[in-house]
Amino acid sequence: MPINVHQNGKLFHLTNQKISYLIQVLADGTLGNLYFGKKVSDRADFQHLIENEYRPNTAYVNKGEVDFTREHLRQEYPVYGTTDYRHPALSVLQENGSRITSLKLVDYYIYQGKEKLEGLPATYTESKDEATTIVFTLLDELINLEVILSYTIFEKKAAVSRSVKLINKGSENLHLEQVMSLCLDLPDRDYEMLQLSGAWGRERFPQFRKLVSGIQSVESARGASSHYQNPFLALKRPDCTEQSGEVLGFSFVYSGNFLAQVEVDTYDVSRVTMGINPFQFNWLLEADETFQAPEVVMVYSDEGLNGMSQTYHKLYRERLARGNWRDKERPVLINNWEATGMDFTEETLFAFAKTAADDGIELFVLDDGWFGDRRHERAGLGDWVANTELLPNGITGLAQKIKDLGLLFGLWFEPEMVNEDSELFRNHPEWIIKTPDRSVSHGRHQYVLDFGRPEVVDYIYQMVAKILDEAEIHYVKWDMNRCITEPYSAALPPERQGEVFHRYMLGVYDIYERLTTRFPEVLFEFCASGGGRFDPGMLHYSPQGWTSDDTDAVERMKIQYGTSMVYPLSSMGAHVSAIPNEQTFREVCLKTRGNVAIFGSFGYELDLNKLSEKERALVREQVAFAKEYRKVIQEGTFYRLLSPFEGNYCAWMVVSKDQKTVIVGYYKLLNEVNGPFKRLYLKGLEPEKCYQRMDNEQSYYGDELMNIGLVTSDTSCGQVIDGRETSHDFDSRLIILKEK
């Protein structure tokens, strides 16, 4: 059984073939953490893992005794102020001004499967035998607050999901000031912390730092998970590499403000906490009310960072993403934005789409500028009605014309925003998030609608649904181009203003849930000025997102490499754009632009009519390649091989589920002169299978490719004197190997 219970309900062992998680009821009735990591044998007693010594300058719980203090115990869901001085998982302000709580175990139960989280994204199961869940009920008897901790261990994955629910069963009002979804106390600090940090145009760059005494954290207080930090961290042992060694991953399934923190005490215990950012958060929990916190997914790997990533990839691709498009092959698309901006007519769009259809592309996406008075970014947002001066037959007519070309049709929306110059704003200026009697900041000349108000969500839902009802639309790009400032809701009383950020996020999830349920045939892609809200919460509603507004192939190597630490290739929108690149002004050859973008949900962001016939021929080859191999890329096992952050080369590969097909991407940043010979050591192959390289018919056994390596030397390893094709800056190759 995946969850073993010993000592009459005092010891709980969550385990499968890969991992173990040990939870012990401590002497005071609270829950303690004993272990999370590689699978260990089950036994009835792990009490020896609870260590205790008298230490000076320590407070003790029981009068006259010096053998029990929470300060030096590893706890499962700690609170502050009762001998533990570290940051807690929970802080509750009570009517008398106290924040002291005591959470003791009163009940638990175990069931097969995994239940939904009300109003929130979460992992799930499709059959009960895929996972087992244990639910602990903790109680503070004085204020009658129930804290319900849920743990799900997945049957075949080295992963545990955790969530927290609070129920006020007392009579007084409680203010939730901090509700962490996860706390994990680790017995030492011999880890390096991995975070995914960046900014617009350079999202999710991996950064490593050795744990030191004190607090190290990443967070967002922007109302979105943000470009700047991702709701993820990992702790790896110093000898852990991409391919080997131990690492623990923590991923928050949420799209709003978050805090991911490691606090190392002076005894080298490392406390990991993750949840809604307590900064600017204060939730009033009245009698009989419930608060559900989002979930965290914990992963263990003893096969390096790649092992951790592969667990996240498979779980998030198959049991976080949902809907008709979860497992379907994604269409090759073309988006008009970088080609036309808002400067288009129906005729220019039709010509643009016709060329795309001729070159084998399957989906045409009309981006910003089709609605209201939206001829520039200062007007129109909120008025989701087609501009008939541009589109005489509206979206319905354009969609039909696109369909007649043999293409699917997609459309851009930014439902959460409004311009001051719009009918919506003129009719409902009170619907934006703003603080009374204060100036209102703008971003991109737009304001944020208060999605914490049901009437606002209902209004936008009806407008978007009307368009999707009337026109044959197969794809929606959902954008969000600014973060929240002056957080305040005119619909909430003063004592509930600390709820604005979370209520906003619940409103976003609500409209996503309603639209994706009503229009299951539509492929939704999330976007936020590129990768500003690229997180597991969004992935629950949209199986793919726009990875970054930076489409330069060299920068995208870094962005996609970092993003792959947590997120599957199927979730990464990756497009070939024009040169000079709009963001970096760099000129990278069309071949390499395609070779980078193919490792994602593939598409184009350029005007094909401006390409030469030779370039158009290469586009047709790329499109054909994408169609042939997209299932392997979408569903296969991904390995990072060479980091673009560490040298002049980048390499990664995908192995099909049956290990019969291998796709290797190999990229050079700058050319070399008379450089050394090169080999690339492949991973994940069947050792005894014979693989044939498709471009030269050379054959290799799997163990040879993994241990001796694949020769990747090019003409820059010497001087070309025989007329062979020379290498160059930003050169690349796709190497296809198939079972012979």
PEQUITA-V526197 format. One line per field, one symbol per residue. phi: phi as a letter, one per 20 degrees, with the letter a starting at -180 (. if undefined). burial: 1 if it has 24 or more other ideal C-beta (glycine too) atoms within 12 Angstrom, else 0. Layout:
# PEQUITA-V526197
phi->???
burial->???
This chain:
# PEQUITA-V526197
phi->.fcddcllndcccebbfdcccdccfefeneedddabrfgcffbebcgfeeebbfcflcedfegmcccbcffddedebfcendndeffeecccedfenfdecbddfdabbcbenbefefmcfafbcdbfffaccdcdddceffdldeddddcddegdcebcdcbccdceeedefddeebcffbccedfbdfcdedcdcragnbflefcdbffcgodcbcaccenbfnfecdfbbcddfgefdfdboebddcceeaddgbccccddefdmfddecbrffffmdbdfdegmeccdefdddecdbddmfffgffffgffffdccfcnfegdfffffdcdegfecleebcffffffgffffffenfdbddeegoecleedbeebngodecfeffecgdmffffgfffffendfccbeccfecbefebffffecffeefaegmdfdfdclmccefeffegffffffgffffffffededdbceddbdbeeclfadfedfgfdffegfffgffffffffffffffcffeeecebblneebebfgfffdcfbcefaffdfffffgfffffgfgcdfgfeefbcedfcgffedmeddffgfgffeffereeaccbeffeefffffffgffffffgffdfffffdfedcedcefedaeccbbbcdfgemecccddccdedfddleffccceecmefgefeddffecmfdbegfffedeoefcgcfffadfccnffeebgmfabdddccge
burial->01111000011111110111111111010111111111000000010011010000000110000001111111111111011101111111110000101111110101001110101111111000011111111111001011111111111011111111111111011111111111111110101111111101111111110010000111111111111111111111100111101111111111111111111110101111111111011111100011111111111111111111111111111111111011001111111111110101010111111011101111111111111111001011111111100110011111101110101111111111111111111001001111000001011101111111100110111011101100111111111111111111111100011111111111111111111100100111111111111111111111111111111111111111111111111111111111101110010111111111111111111111101000110111011011101101111111111111100111111111001011111111100100000101111111001010100000010101110001010111000000000010011111111110
